[in-house]
Amino acid sequence: DGGITQSPKYLFRKEGQNVTLSCEQNLNHDAMYWYRQDPGQGLRLIYYSQIVNDFQKGDIAEGYSVSREKKESFPLTVTSAQKNPTAFYLCASSIRTAEETQYFGPGTRLLVL
Amino acid sequence: KNEVEQSPQNLTAQEGEFITINCSYSVGISALHWLQQHPGGGIVSLFMLSSGKKKHGRLIATINIQEKHSSLHITASHPRDSAVYICAVGRQGNLIFGKGTKLSVKP
């Protein structure tokens, strides 16, 4: 079955800790995205990548980092510099551009201890 | 003012009712998307349209480019349609998302 997987489903972060959220796709899509969702707000773009070994900051990249070493994988690290990390994080992919149909993973809920 | 506005924010309906969710936008767009977010959090794309109307099962999406407005209709609503419906517009290489409309269909 083709799709996007995210892990873990729930993640707890301690003060000063970096945590990494996994995102994998087997759709052979070039483009991948990370979004943050907060209650009562629309999805906001953190980072995106249109090709392996290249990525760009979105609207709220501060306190986050990504890598794109393989086409299938686009992990997101929430660093200790992100002061308000509690949110629902969604990974998505599309064939080539953000304006095409995007396919979403099930999401990871990050909570701060 | 948000570039993408949805109304209503919350909607409660009885099973079988005809439902309309509206989306207005203030910028030029390449296409408009309707997405459904299930209570567990997963999001699926329902429609992508740049003109006219599209239909899939009991769902119908329309767009009026001149008025910068789109509607999502659900006919013969069912409790399994309960979800958050999100409008998003494609612009300058990105998607801009509305805040969503939370629909609850009661049996």
Backbone of each chain as ProteinMPNN parsed JSONL, in Angstrom:
{"seq_chain_A": "DGGITQSPKYLFRKEGQNVTLSCEQNLNHDAMYWYRQDPGQGLRLIYYSQIVNDFQKGDIAEGYSVSREKKESFPLTVTSAQKNPTAFYLCASSIRTAEETQYFGPGTRLLVL", "coords_chain_A": {"N_chain_A": [[0.831, -1.199, 0.0], [0.596, 2.197, -0.943], [1.691, 5.189, 0.661], [1.942, 7.603, 3.374], [3.847, 7.536, 6.264], [4.068, 8.351, 9.705], [5.965, 8.692, 12.634], [6.748, 8.971, 16.147], [3.296, 8.324, 17.209], [2.579, 9.759, 19.454], [4.605, 12.026, 21.265], [6.864, 12.933, 23.777], [8.464, 15.691, 25.142], [11.219, 16.787, 26.99], [12.344, 19.623, 28.928], [14.738, 21.571, 27.218], [15.484, 19.58, 25.479], [16.19, 18.024, 22.332], [14.031, 16.697, 19.855], [13.114, 14.228, 17.427], [10.952, 13.872, 14.699], [9.587, 11.412, 12.671], [9.119, 10.941, 9.155], [8.003, 9.163, 6.445], [7.649, 8.255, 3.018], [6.213, 6.265, 0.412], [5.383, 6.894, -2.089], [6.755, 7.791, -4.205], [7.042, 10.52, -4.495], [8.314, 13.757, -5.274], [8.205, 16.09, -3.702], [8.028, 17.171, -0.306], [6.56, 18.024, 2.885], [6.359, 19.788, 6.019], [3.986, 20.517, 8.462], [2.531, 22.514, 11.033], [-0.046, 22.263, 13.404], [-2.196, 24.081, 15.382], [-4.689, 24.452, 17.959], [-7.679, 25.853, 16.692], [-6.418, 27.167, 14.65], [-5.246, 27.555, 11.26], [-3.389, 25.183, 9.228], [0.128, 25.552, 9.367], [3.075, 26.166, 7.557], [6.167, 24.643, 8.087], [8.706, 23.648, 7.074], [9.783, 22.827, 3.754], [10.513, 20.564, 1.048], [11.616, 20.156, -2.2], [13.175, 18.5, -3.589], [15.64, 15.936, -3.315], [18.221, 16.492, -0.926], [17.803, 19.194, -0.749], [16.078, 21.911, 0.767], [13.617, 24.242, 1.991], [12.846, 27.038, 4.13], [9.697, 27.433, 5.736], [6.847, 29.313, 6.849], [7.161, 29.316, 9.608], [9.75, 28.496, 10.604], [11.623, 28.811, 12.635], [13.433, 27.365, 15.283], [13.196, 24.816, 14.436], [14.52, 22.039, 12.506], [15.446, 20.299, 9.476], [16.134, 17.47, 7.327], [16.943, 16.049, 4.124], [17.926, 13.51, 2.97], [17.263, 11.25, 1.617], [14.893, 10.357, -0.907], [12.57, 9.278, 0.101], [12.343, 10.041, 2.733], [11.867, 12.476, 5.299], [12.762, 13.803, 7.888], [11.885, 15.689, 10.831], [13.329, 17.829, 13.163], [12.689, 19.017, 16.325], [13.976, 21.543, 18.015], [15.626, 22.624, 21.07], [15.411, 25.314, 20.99], [12.906, 25.944, 20.169], [10.355, 27.328, 21.705], [7.715, 26.881, 22.268], [6.631, 24.132, 21.692], [4.454, 22.403, 21.792], [2.064, 20.85, 19.944], [0.255, 19.638, 17.049], [1.746, 17.771, 14.591], [2.058, 17.539, 11.145], [2.984, 15.69, 8.338], [3.416, 15.856, 4.828], [3.129, 14.989, 1.318], [3.692, 15.63, -2.183], [3.41, 15.23, -5.781], [5.075, 17.017, -7.176], [4.818, 19.86, -6.734], [3.674, 22.26, -4.223], [1.142, 23.182, -4.78], [-0.258, 21.208, -5.949], [-2.348, 18.243, -5.416], [-1.998, 17.244, -2.11], [-0.752, 14.648, -0.028], [-1.339, 13.359, 3.113], [0.287, 12.396, 6.172], [-0.511, 10.492, 9.211], [0.03, 12.084, 11.403], [1.801, 13.491, 14.262], [1.586, 13.945, 17.692], [2.958, 16.268, 19.756], [4.048, 16.736, 23.002], [4.921, 18.66, 25.854], [6.847, 17.916, 28.681]], "CA_chain_A": [[0.0, 0.0, 0.0], [1.36, 3.43, -0.952], [1.209, 6.176, 1.606], [2.895, 8.315, 4.213], [3.823, 7.114, 7.659], [4.729, 9.226, 10.661], [6.14, 8.093, 13.957], [5.693, 8.201, 16.796], [1.99, 8.975, 17.216], [2.7, 10.723, 20.544], [5.995, 12.248, 21.637], [6.992, 13.823, 24.925], [9.759, 16.373, 25.146], [11.621, 17.433, 28.239], [12.967, 20.938, 28.79], [16.105, 21.566, 26.7], [15.742, 18.376, 24.692], [15.82, 17.962, 20.912], [13.33, 15.47, 19.495], [12.983, 14.081, 15.975], [9.738, 13.258, 14.195], [9.888, 10.696, 11.449], [8.148, 10.953, 8.062], [8.441, 8.334, 5.325], [6.627, 8.055, 1.979], [6.569, 5.34, -0.669], [4.581, 7.323, -3.232], [7.702, 8.286, -5.203], [6.834, 11.959, -4.655], [9.509, 14.585, -5.119], [8.045, 17.155, -2.716], [7.545, 16.81, 1.03], [6.243, 19.215, 3.679], [6.002, 19.677, 7.431], [3.054, 21.526, 8.935], [2.171, 22.524, 12.444], [-1.45, 22.611, 13.607], [-2.571, 24.477, 16.731], [-6.152, 24.562, 18.069], [-8.297, 27.074, 16.186], [-5.604, 27.813, 13.615], [-5.0, 26.786, 10.049], [-2.07, 24.564, 9.127], [1.211, 26.475, 9.039], [4.192, 25.467, 6.939], [7.42, 24.772, 8.82], [9.75, 23.455, 6.075], [9.416, 21.984, 2.632], [11.623, 20.104, 0.213], [11.118, 19.779, -3.527], [14.11, 17.557, -4.193], [16.615, 15.408, -2.356], [19.344, 17.356, -0.541], [17.432, 20.61, -0.8], [14.859, 22.235, 1.501], [13.423, 25.671, 2.231], [12.054, 27.405, 5.296], [8.333, 27.908, 5.568], [6.471, 30.512, 7.589], [7.476, 29.241, 11.052], [10.877, 27.559, 10.678], [12.504, 29.047, 13.781], [13.365, 26.337, 16.312], [13.058, 23.514, 13.785], [15.47, 21.727, 11.444], [15.069, 19.134, 8.677], [17.108, 16.951, 6.374], [16.313, 15.273, 3.041], [19.026, 12.719, 2.404], [16.649, 10.26, 0.726], [13.616, 10.825, -1.465], [11.463, 8.744, 0.869], [12.381, 10.404, 4.14], [11.981, 13.914, 5.566], [12.594, 13.945, 9.337], [11.825, 17.029, 11.424], [13.84, 17.928, 14.526], [12.219, 20.147, 17.117], [15.127, 21.83, 18.867], [15.338, 23.285, 22.343], [15.156, 26.725, 20.698], [11.466, 26.11, 19.937], [9.891, 27.519, 23.08], [6.328, 26.458, 22.415], [6.545, 23.059, 20.703], [3.257, 21.572, 21.93], [1.22, 21.011, 18.759], [0.072, 18.461, 16.206], [2.634, 17.943, 13.443], [1.632, 16.759, 9.987], [3.88, 15.592, 7.194], [2.668, 15.638, 3.594], [3.941, 14.933, 0.106], [2.991, 15.795, -3.455], [4.248, 14.753, -6.878], [6.156, 17.952, -7.489], [4.68, 21.193, -6.148], [2.728, 22.379, -3.106], [-0.196, 23.543, -5.238], [-0.944, 19.982, -6.374], [-2.929, 17.481, -4.32], [-1.036, 16.772, -1.123], [-1.123, 13.44, 0.704], [-0.913, 13.607, 4.474], [0.481, 11.322, 7.131], [-1.476, 10.49, 10.309], [0.352, 13.111, 12.379], [2.45, 13.232, 15.548], [1.233, 14.943, 18.702], [4.118, 16.535, 20.618], [3.687, 17.33, 24.281], [6.083, 19.028, 26.66], [6.74, 17.483, 30.082]], "C_chain_A": [[0.863, 1.246, 0.0], [0.796, 4.4, 0.052], [2.332, 6.844, 2.349], [2.739, 7.822, 5.639], [4.576, 8.137, 8.499], [4.865, 8.464, 11.972], [6.984, 9.019, 14.812], [4.349, 8.924, 16.697], [1.957, 10.06, 18.298], [4.17, 10.829, 20.929], [6.043, 13.252, 22.779], [8.393, 14.408, 24.936], [10.014, 16.995, 26.507], [12.272, 18.766, 27.925], [14.394, 20.789, 28.244], [16.463, 20.398, 25.806], [15.391, 18.599, 23.225], [15.08, 16.65, 20.674], [13.146, 15.437, 17.983], [11.718, 13.315, 15.627], [10.049, 12.642, 12.833], [8.76, 10.852, 10.432], [8.723, 10.175, 6.889], [7.303, 8.204, 4.321], [7.14, 7.084, 0.917], [5.737, 5.622, -1.915], [5.448, 7.79, -4.396], [7.483, 9.777, -5.505], [8.143, 12.71, -4.462], [9.403, 15.533, -3.918], [7.481, 16.625, -1.4], [7.457, 18.068, 1.888], [6.054, 18.836, 5.156], [5.127, 20.853, 7.802], [2.873, 21.388, 10.44], [0.712, 22.946, 12.543], [-1.675, 22.893, 15.086], [-4.083, 24.642, 16.774], [-6.653, 25.9, 17.531], [-7.505, 27.789, 15.111], [-5.524, 26.933, 12.374], [-3.62, 26.15, 10.095], [-1.027, 25.612, 8.733], [2.44, 25.694, 8.599], [5.479, 25.728, 7.706], [8.598, 24.725, 7.836], [9.158, 22.67, 4.918], [10.641, 21.65, 1.803], [11.049, 19.657, -1.127], [12.021, 18.762, -4.206], [15.08, 17.095, -3.118], [17.766, 16.396, -2.166], [19.066, 18.842, -0.685], [16.158, 20.83, -0.022], [14.837, 23.734, 1.766], [12.6, 25.895, 3.48], [10.646, 27.809, 4.876], [8.103, 29.132, 6.434], [6.947, 30.515, 9.034], [8.638, 28.305, 11.305], [11.734, 27.703, 11.934], [12.307, 27.98, 14.857], [13.207, 24.933, 15.76], [14.208, 23.308, 12.794], [15.021, 20.452, 10.739], [16.278, 18.641, 7.898], [16.338, 16.187, 5.304], [17.43, 14.532, 2.308], [18.53, 11.653, 1.442], [15.305, 10.784, 0.256], [12.46, 10.447, -0.56], [11.313, 9.36, 2.254], [12.608, 11.899, 4.348], [11.785, 14.145, 7.063], [12.651, 15.405, 9.79], [12.362, 16.971, 12.846], [13.297, 19.191, 15.174], [13.32, 20.423, 18.14], [14.692, 22.515, 20.156], [15.063, 24.774, 22.151], [13.68, 27.001, 20.426], [10.8, 26.14, 21.306], [8.462, 27.046, 23.321], [6.039, 25.305, 21.449], [5.269, 22.232, 20.758], [2.301, 21.855, 20.775], [1.058, 19.651, 18.097], [0.862, 18.704, 14.934], [2.233, 16.979, 12.333], [2.678, 16.832, 8.897], [3.015, 15.323, 5.953], [3.632, 15.519, 2.423], [3.064, 15.212, -1.103], [3.959, 15.419, -4.569], [5.426, 15.703, -7.117], [6.036, 19.293, -6.768], [3.607, 21.216, -5.062], [1.312, 22.639, -3.575], [-0.947, 22.354, -5.835], [-1.629, 19.327, -5.173], [-1.827, 16.978, -3.4], [-1.622, 15.576, -0.377], [-0.502, 13.54, 2.096], [-0.671, 12.315, 5.248], [-0.514, 11.455, 8.273], [-1.168, 11.5, 11.411], [1.066, 12.596, 13.62], [2.06, 14.343, 16.506], [2.405, 15.069, 19.664], [3.658, 17.273, 21.867], [4.951, 17.595, 25.092], [5.864, 18.614, 28.105], [7.153, 18.613, 31.01]], "O_chain_A": [[1.765, 1.372, 0.829], [-0.413, 4.445, 0.28], [3.508, 6.687, 2.019], [1.626, 7.708, 6.151], [5.578, 8.709, 8.068], [3.985, 7.694, 12.358], [7.826, 9.758, 14.301], [4.28, 10.026, 16.154], [1.388, 11.133, 18.099], [4.894, 9.833, 20.919], [5.363, 14.278, 22.758], [9.381, 13.694, 24.76], [9.143, 17.639, 27.093], [12.699, 19.01, 26.797], [15.169, 19.976, 28.748], [17.62, 20.242, 25.417], [14.414, 19.279, 22.91], [15.452, 15.613, 21.223], [13.035, 16.479, 17.337], [11.445, 12.251, 16.182], [10.678, 13.258, 11.974], [7.586, 10.891, 10.801], [9.806, 10.493, 6.397], [6.141, 8.06, 4.702], [8.32, 7.077, 0.57], [5.427, 4.718, -2.691], [4.93, 8.145, -5.455], [7.71, 10.232, -6.626], [8.965, 12.359, -3.615], [10.382, 15.753, -3.206], [6.598, 15.768, -1.372], [8.171, 19.044, 1.661], [5.648, 17.722, 5.485], [5.443, 22.009, 7.518], [3.036, 20.317, 11.024], [0.278, 23.871, 11.856], [-1.383, 22.055, 15.938], [-4.703, 24.937, 15.752], [-6.116, 26.953, 17.873], [-7.868, 28.891, 14.699], [-5.712, 25.719, 12.443], [-2.779, 26.536, 10.908], [-1.275, 26.454, 7.87], [2.796, 24.683, 9.204], [5.846, 26.878, 7.949], [9.395, 25.662, 7.778], [8.172, 21.949, 5.071], [11.657, 22.343, 1.843], [10.105, 18.868, -1.174], [11.685, 18.225, -5.261], [15.306, 17.792, -2.129], [18.219, 17.042, -3.111], [19.991, 19.652, -0.736], [15.232, 20.025, -0.126], [15.87, 24.404, 1.769], [11.767, 25.068, 3.853], [10.429, 28.426, 3.832], [9.029, 29.892, 6.72], [7.121, 31.578, 9.629], [8.531, 27.404, 12.138], [12.498, 26.794, 12.261], [11.186, 27.715, 15.291], [13.096, 23.97, 16.518], [14.796, 24.272, 12.304], [14.312, 19.628, 11.315], [17.308, 19.312, 7.823], [15.22, 15.73, 5.541], [17.816, 14.881, 1.192], [19.266, 11.202, 0.564], [14.657, 11.566, 0.951], [11.481, 11.187, -0.453], [10.265, 9.215, 2.884], [13.429, 12.514, 3.668], [10.732, 14.639, 7.467], [13.36, 16.231, 9.214], [11.905, 16.158, 13.65], [13.43, 20.291, 14.636], [13.558, 19.609, 19.033], [13.541, 22.926, 20.306], [14.539, 25.426, 23.054], [13.247, 28.153, 20.449], [10.693, 25.117, 21.981], [8.058, 26.838, 24.465], [5.286, 25.478, 20.49], [5.022, 21.433, 19.855], [1.789, 22.967, 20.644], [1.642, 18.655, 18.525], [0.675, 19.722, 14.268], [2.09, 15.776, 12.548], [3.191, 17.904, 8.577], [1.998, 14.636, 6.04], [4.8, 15.898, 2.52], [1.844, 15.05, -1.051], [5.164, 15.301, -4.348], [6.579, 15.291, -7.24], [7.025, 19.811, -6.249], [2.756, 20.33, -4.983], [0.363, 22.349, -2.846], [-2.122, 22.467, -6.186], [-1.501, 19.805, -4.046], [-0.853, 16.37, -3.844], [-2.826, 15.505, -0.131], [0.698, 13.773, 2.241], [-1.32, 11.294, 5.021], [-1.281, 12.417, 8.314], [-2.016, 11.749, 12.268], [0.952, 11.424, 13.982], [2.183, 15.526, 16.189], [2.797, 14.096, 20.309], [2.973, 18.293, 21.793], [5.923, 16.843, 25.018], [4.826, 18.918, 28.692], [7.133, 18.449, 32.229]]}, "seq_chain_B": "KNEVEQSPQNLTAQEGEFITINCSYSVGISALHWLQQHPGGGIVSLFMLSSGKKKHGRLIATINIQEKHSSLHITASHPRDSAVYICAVGRQGNLIFGKGTKLSVKP", "coords_chain_B": {"N_chain_B": [[-6.751, 40.59, 8.34], [-7.526, 37.279, 7.45], [-6.24, 35.466, 4.655], [-7.72, 33.37, 3.712], [-10.943, 32.563, 4.409], [-13.291, 30.761, 6.26], [-16.671, 29.667, 6.617], [-19.555, 28.225, 8.24], [-17.779, 28.407, 11.452], [-18.336, 26.327, 13.169], [-20.638, 23.644, 12.876], [-23.664, 22.047, 13.331], [-25.651, 19.339, 12.458], [-28.593, 17.451, 11.594], [-28.879, 13.997, 10.858], [-29.175, 13.267, 7.434], [-29.646, 15.827, 6.531], [-29.012, 18.542, 4.209], [-25.907, 19.977, 3.652], [-23.91, 22.915, 3.715], [-20.763, 24.342, 3.34], [-18.747, 27.169, 3.433], [-16.183, 29.008, 1.66], [-14.096, 31.733, 1.385], [-11.763, 33.758, -0.366], [-9.011, 36.047, -0.666], [-7.029, 36.514, -2.469], [-5.226, 36.077, -5.607], [-5.418, 32.886, -7.103], [-4.149, 29.588, -7.915], [-5.466, 27.195, -7.721], [-8.086, 25.637, -5.799], [-8.454, 23.82, -2.808], [-10.27, 21.281, -1.109], [-10.265, 19.725, 1.989], [-10.477, 16.982, 4.292], [-10.477, 16.46, 7.722], [-10.188, 13.916, 9.943], [-11.525, 12.887, 13.177], [-9.383, 11.619, 14.489], [-7.191, 12.93, 13.503], [-5.968, 12.54, 11.007], [-5.627, 13.665, 7.616], [-7.368, 13.967, 4.567], [-7.393, 14.558, 1.084], [-10.087, 15.99, -0.599], [-11.108, 17.393, -2.862], [-9.677, 19.092, -5.683], [-9.923, 22.057, -7.325], [-10.226, 24.377, -10.023], [-12.062, 25.683, -11.481], [-15.63, 25.862, -12.026], [-17.379, 22.949, -11.115], [-17.194, 20.032, -9.067], [-17.922, 16.597, -8.402], [-18.224, 13.995, -6.051], [-19.458, 11.132, -5.101], [-21.527, 11.773, -2.39], [-20.616, 14.297, -2.074], [-20.132, 17.623, -3.166], [-18.328, 20.101, -4.808], [-17.97, 23.52, -5.488], [-16.806, 26.358, -7.34], [-16.391, 29.861, -7.677], [-14.643, 31.858, -9.506], [-14.568, 34.585, -10.129], [-15.945, 35.754, -7.998], [-14.354, 34.938, -5.973], [-14.897, 32.68, -4.293], [-15.872, 29.616, -2.797], [-17.827, 26.66, -2.379], [-18.594, 23.831, -0.363], [-20.638, 21.109, -0.548], [-22.658, 18.757, 1.149], [-24.688, 16.115, 0.55], [-27.545, 14.394, 1.891], [-26.583, 13.951, 4.626], [-24.534, 12.144, 6.99], [-23.736, 10.576, 10.137], [-21.057, 9.676, 9.932], [-19.884, 11.605, 8.404], [-19.008, 13.504, 10.092], [-16.496, 15.677, 10.909], [-13.587, 17.8, 10.493], [-13.61, 20.226, 8.054], [-11.508, 21.536, 5.677], [-10.489, 24.343, 3.86], [-8.212, 25.216, 1.316], [-5.952, 27.291, -0.496], [-4.063, 27.464, -3.472], [-1.164, 29.238, -4.03], [1.452, 31.071, -5.359], [3.299, 28.96, -5.242], [2.738, 27.712, -2.843], [0.486, 26.348, -0.339], [-2.253, 27.932, 1.189], [-3.976, 27.804, 4.131], [-7.336, 27.625, 5.382], [-9.026, 28.023, 8.59], [-10.693, 25.962, 9.102], [-13.825, 24.134, 9.266], [-15.819, 22.802, 11.678], [-17.748, 20.021, 11.574], [-20.576, 18.415, 12.837], [-22.59, 15.685, 12.721], [-25.626, 14.594, 13.77], [-27.262, 11.558, 14.779]], "CA_chain_B": [[-7.74, 39.701, 7.742], [-6.932, 36.089, 6.872], [-6.408, 35.361, 3.2], [-8.728, 32.337, 3.468], [-11.939, 32.589, 5.478], [-14.317, 29.729, 6.161], [-17.857, 29.822, 7.459], [-19.366, 28.647, 9.626], [-16.667, 27.749, 12.163], [-18.904, 25.092, 13.701], [-21.93, 23.346, 12.255], [-24.301, 20.82, 13.798], [-26.757, 18.99, 11.571], [-29.246, 16.168, 11.8], [-28.652, 13.046, 9.778], [-30.046, 13.442, 6.273], [-29.704, 17.22, 6.095], [-28.102, 19.061, 3.187], [-24.951, 20.831, 4.35], [-23.058, 23.784, 2.897], [-19.635, 25.005, 4.002], [-18.271, 28.21, 2.519], [-14.784, 29.436, 1.711], [-13.804, 32.941, 0.613], [-10.34, 34.072, -0.356], [-8.806, 37.447, -1.061], [-5.841, 36.607, -3.331], [-5.297, 35.283, -6.822], [-5.029, 31.512, -6.787], [-4.017, 28.643, -9.028], [-6.497, 26.18, -7.51], [-8.609, 25.583, -4.434], [-8.531, 22.45, -2.319], [-11.062, 20.941, 0.066], [-9.655, 18.626, 2.727], [-11.263, 16.497, 5.423], [-9.646, 15.987, 8.825], [-10.958, 13.035, 10.799], [-11.285, 13.141, 14.602], [-8.052, 11.133, 14.889], [-6.176, 13.868, 13.042], [-5.542, 12.332, 9.629], [-6.222, 14.563, 6.614], [-7.439, 13.46, 3.198], [-7.79, 15.544, 0.099], [-11.377, 15.658, -1.197], [-11.201, 17.99, -4.19], [-8.866, 20.211, -6.13], [-10.632, 22.622, -8.464], [-9.853, 25.727, -10.432], [-13.244, 26.287, -12.081], [-16.819, 25.036, -12.126], [-17.96, 22.095, -10.094], [-16.793, 18.626, -9.07], [-18.797, 15.779, -7.568], [-17.723, 12.674, -5.713], [-20.429, 10.544, -4.185], [-22.467, 12.759, -1.838], [-19.918, 15.573, -1.931], [-20.07, 18.483, -4.35], [-17.568, 21.323, -4.582], [-18.122, 24.52, -6.548], [-15.954, 27.53, -7.183], [-16.671, 31.033, -8.502], [-13.36, 32.562, -9.524], [-14.801, 36.041, -10.132], [-16.347, 36.173, -6.657], [-13.366, 34.403, -5.022], [-15.713, 31.956, -3.325], [-16.114, 28.202, -3.062], [-18.689, 25.973, -1.428], [-18.592, 22.375, -0.283], [-21.965, 20.633, -0.177], [-22.817, 17.335, 1.469], [-26.096, 15.717, 0.472], [-27.939, 13.251, 2.738], [-25.471, 13.835, 5.576], [-24.489, 10.95, 7.83], [-22.791, 10.793, 11.243], [-19.655, 9.444, 9.549], [-19.36, 12.824, 7.77], [-18.509, 14.377, 11.155], [-15.065, 15.904, 10.701], [-13.259, 19.192, 10.203], [-13.421, 20.429, 6.622], [-10.523, 22.605, 5.522], [-10.301, 24.93, 2.542], [-6.849, 25.71, 1.117], [-5.764, 27.836, -1.84], [-2.706, 27.402, -4.001], [-0.71, 30.577, -4.41], [2.902, 31.32, -5.373], [4.059, 27.768, -4.874], [2.395, 27.187, -1.528], [-0.925, 26.275, 0.025], [-2.668, 28.752, 2.335], [-5.088, 27.051, 4.709], [-8.316, 28.21, 6.281], [-8.993, 27.462, 9.939], [-11.515, 24.766, 9.152], [-15.202, 24.123, 9.75], [-16.067, 21.551, 12.394], [-19.098, 19.528, 11.31], [-21.061, 17.305, 13.653], [-23.879, 15.202, 12.226], [-26.268, 13.798, 14.817], [-28.175, 10.533, 14.23]], "C_chain_B": [[-7.019, 38.498, 7.141], [-7.196, 36.053, 5.376], [-7.47, 34.338, 2.829], [-9.667, 32.303, 4.671], [-12.983, 31.521, 5.226], [-15.495, 30.065, 7.064], [-18.823, 28.68, 7.193], [-18.134, 27.989, 10.239], [-17.106, 26.391, 12.685], [-20.287, 24.893, 13.11], [-22.438, 22.024, 12.812], [-25.52, 20.554, 12.933], [-27.366, 17.667, 12.009], [-28.966, 15.276, 10.594], [-29.658, 13.258, 8.657], [-30.093, 14.86, 5.747], [-28.686, 17.516, 4.994], [-27.211, 20.11, 3.853], [-24.146, 21.655, 3.361], [-22.003, 24.43, 3.778], [-19.03, 25.962, 2.984], [-16.817, 28.579, 2.748], [-14.627, 30.658, 0.818], [-12.32, 33.246, 0.719], [-10.124, 35.433, -0.989], [-7.639, 37.621, -2.022], [-6.077, 35.82, -4.605], [-4.766, 33.89, -6.547], [-4.872, 30.691, -8.063], [-5.098, 27.571, -8.946], [-6.939, 26.235, -6.063], [-8.787, 24.112, -4.051], [-9.528, 22.371, -1.166], [-10.477, 19.672, 0.675], [-10.582, 18.234, 3.874], [-10.303, 15.972, 6.487], [-10.519, 15.196, 9.788], [-10.643, 13.319, 12.262], [-9.928, 12.644, 15.086], [-6.905, 12.006, 14.416], [-5.741, 13.703, 11.6], [-6.305, 13.212, 8.656], [-6.224, 13.865, 5.267], [-7.908, 14.575, 2.29], [-9.097, 15.087, -0.553], [-11.443, 16.134, -2.653], [-10.067, 18.985, -4.41], [-9.587, 20.769, -7.349], [-10.193, 24.046, -8.749], [-10.994, 26.416, -11.164], [-14.405, 25.321, -11.958], [-17.148, 24.223, -10.893], [-17.372, 20.694, -10.222], [-17.675, 17.875, -8.09], [-18.121, 14.443, -7.306], [-18.643, 12.08, -4.665], [-21.419, 11.596, -3.714], [-21.836, 14.14, -1.67], [-19.867, 16.317, -3.261], [-19.275, 19.722, -3.971], [-17.757, 22.241, -5.775], [-17.162, 25.666, -6.273], [-16.392, 28.611, -8.156], [-15.437, 31.914, -8.451], [-13.558, 34.078, -9.439], [-15.14, 36.542, -8.738], [-15.372, 35.703, -5.589], [-14.079, 33.642, -3.896], [-15.888, 30.514, -3.776], [-17.053, 27.655, -1.992], [-18.469, 24.473, -1.503], [-19.967, 21.958, 0.22], [-21.902, 19.145, 0.135], [-24.31, 17.025, 1.414], [-26.329, 14.501, 1.361], [-26.861, 12.962, 3.79], [-25.658, 12.647, 6.524], [-23.527, 11.209, 8.974], [-21.322, 10.55, 10.875], [-19.054, 10.624, 8.787], [-18.81, 13.791, 8.813], [-16.994, 14.462, 11.077], [-14.839, 17.409, 10.636], [-12.967, 19.289, 8.711], [-12.591, 21.696, 6.424], [-10.444, 23.034, 4.068], [-8.857, 25.428, 2.446], [-6.715, 26.213, -0.306], [-4.298, 27.76, -2.223], [-2.288, 28.774, -4.499], [0.806, 30.634, -4.3], [3.681, 30.13, -4.815], [3.753, 27.183, -3.52], [0.893, 27.033, -1.397], [-1.15, 27.164, 1.234], [-3.964, 28.137, 2.847], [-6.044, 27.941, 5.493], [-8.258, 27.501, 7.62], [-9.873, 26.233, 10.093], [-12.917, 25.017, 9.672], [-15.444, 22.772, 10.409], [-17.523, 21.157, 12.223], [-19.408, 18.352, 12.221], [-22.44, 16.922, 13.146], [-24.451, 14.231, 13.247], [-27.22, 12.783, 14.205], [-29.629, 10.857, 14.569]], "O_chain_B": [[-6.034, 38.652, 6.42], [-8.22, 36.536, 4.892], [-8.062, 34.423, 1.753], [-9.246, 32.048, 5.799], [-13.498, 31.39, 4.115], [-15.336, 30.665, 8.128], [-18.92, 28.204, 6.062], [-17.516, 27.12, 9.623], [-16.344, 25.425, 12.649], [-21.018, 25.855, 12.874], [-21.74, 21.011, 12.773], [-26.329, 21.452, 12.702], [-26.734, 16.871, 12.703], [-28.836, 15.749, 9.465], [-30.853, 13.412, 8.907], [-30.539, 15.08, 4.621], [-27.659, 16.849, 4.864], [-27.699, 21.015, 4.53], [-23.749, 21.165, 2.304], [-22.311, 24.994, 4.828], [-18.828, 25.608, 1.823], [-16.291, 28.481, 3.857], [-14.979, 30.626, -0.361], [-11.699, 33.022, 1.758], [-10.958, 35.911, -1.758], [-7.286, 38.75, -2.363], [-6.996, 35.006, -4.689], [-3.773, 33.73, -5.836], [-5.381, 31.042, -9.126], [-5.589, 27.096, -9.969], [-6.259, 26.805, -5.21], [-9.21, 23.285, -4.858], [-9.616, 23.286, -0.348], [-10.228, 18.685, -0.018], [-11.368, 19.046, 4.361], [-9.431, 15.152, 6.202], [-11.462, 15.728, 10.374], [-9.616, 13.924, 12.568], [-9.375, 13.217, 16.025], [-5.772, 11.847, 14.871], [-5.193, 14.64, 11.017], [-7.492, 13.475, 8.848], [-5.233, 13.255, 4.864], [-8.712, 15.423, 2.678], [-9.209, 13.947, -1.004], [-11.791, 15.369, -3.553], [-9.57, 19.621, -3.48], [-9.84, 20.037, -8.307], [-9.84, 24.807, -7.848], [-10.912, 27.612, -11.442], [-14.209, 24.116, -11.805], [-17.19, 24.74, -9.777], [-17.088, 20.223, -11.323], [-18.12, 18.426, -7.084], [-17.53, 13.837, -8.2], [-18.616, 12.469, -3.498], [-22.078, 12.242, -4.529], [-22.486, 15.056, -1.165], [-19.603, 15.742, -4.317], [-19.522, 20.326, -2.927], [-17.712, 21.805, -6.926], [-16.762, 25.91, -5.134], [-16.722, 28.329, -9.308], [-15.211, 32.628, -7.474], [-12.802, 34.769, -8.757], [-14.692, 37.613, -8.33], [-15.541, 36.033, -4.415], [-13.886, 33.925, -2.713], [-16.031, 30.226, -4.964], [-17.069, 28.126, -0.854], [-18.193, 23.92, -2.568], [-20.409, 22.397, 1.281], [-21.193, 18.381, -0.52], [-25.1, 17.614, 2.153], [-25.432, 13.682, 1.56], [-26.301, 11.866, 3.835], [-26.775, 12.218, 6.811], [-22.585, 11.985, 8.813], [-20.435, 11.171, 11.462], [-17.847, 10.65, 8.546], [-18.205, 14.801, 8.452], [-16.297, 13.452, 11.166], [-15.784, 18.193, 10.715], [-12.169, 18.52, 8.174], [-12.923, 22.769, 6.929], [-10.344, 22.205, 3.163], [-8.34, 26.004, 3.403], [-7.293, 25.636, -1.227], [-3.411, 27.967, -1.395], [-2.988, 29.393, -5.299], [1.374, 30.286, -3.265], [4.604, 30.292, -4.017], [4.431, 26.255, -3.08], [0.126, 27.519, -2.228], [-0.362, 27.164, 2.18], [-4.925, 27.97, 2.096], [-5.63, 28.879, 6.175], [-7.543, 26.512, 7.783], [-9.803, 25.539, 11.107], [-13.17, 25.969, 10.409], [-15.293, 21.727, 9.777], [-18.424, 21.867, 12.67], [-18.613, 17.422, 12.358], [-23.356, 17.745, 13.143], [-23.857, 13.197, 13.552], [-27.911, 13.086, 13.233], [-30.532, 10.11, 14.191]]}, "name": "protein", "num_of_chains": 2, "seq": "DGGITQSPKYLFRKEGQNVTLSCEQNLNHDAMYWYRQDPGQGLRLIYYSQIVNDFQKGDIAEGYSVSREKKESFPLTVTSAQKNPTAFYLCASSIRTAEETQYFGPGTRLLVLKNEVEQSPQNLTAQEGEFITINCSYSVGISALHWLQQHPGGGIVSLFMLSSGKKKHGRLIATINIQEKHSSLHITASHPRDSAVYICAVGRQGNLIFGKGTKLSVKP"}
